[in-house]
Amino acid sequence: THYQRLLDELQPDFVHIMIDGRIVKSGGMEVAAELEKNGYEAYKA
């Protein structure tokens, strides 16, 4: 999902960031917080 509010409600065990169909980073809720703060640009390089 792209919605932080949904992640807050669900409390997932794992978060994966996908760019062009590839997982570029995995982790826990800290990954979602990092993504919310910095956006996707940091992962497109």
Sequence and secondary structure as in RCSB ss.txt:
>XXXX:A:sequence
THYQRLLDELQPDFVHIMIDGRIVKSGGMEVAAELEKNGYEAYKA
>XXXX:A:secstr
   HHHHHHH  S EEEEETTEEEEEESHHHHHHHHHH SGGG  
